[in-house]
Amino acid sequence: MRHFIPERCDFPTELIPLAEEGVALANSCKELFSHVDNCYSSPYRRAFETAKIILCYTGYPIR
């Protein structure tokens, strides 16, 4: 899955967080990924935030 909508800001690309809309979209997809037992994320902040939101109740680590 690709990360959701980034915040518009002047940070370096890898430090740009998710926008509020991106957070809402990630939250809306949590149940679709409830069966996932492995998750790999790029080190980009918004990618990690997306993975963290989607996997928050599975208990599985993000690698």
Buried (B, 14 or more C-beta within 10 A) or exposed (E): BEBBBBBEEEEEEEEBBBBEEBBEBBEEEBEEBEEEEEBEBEEBBBBBBBBBBBBEEBEEEBE
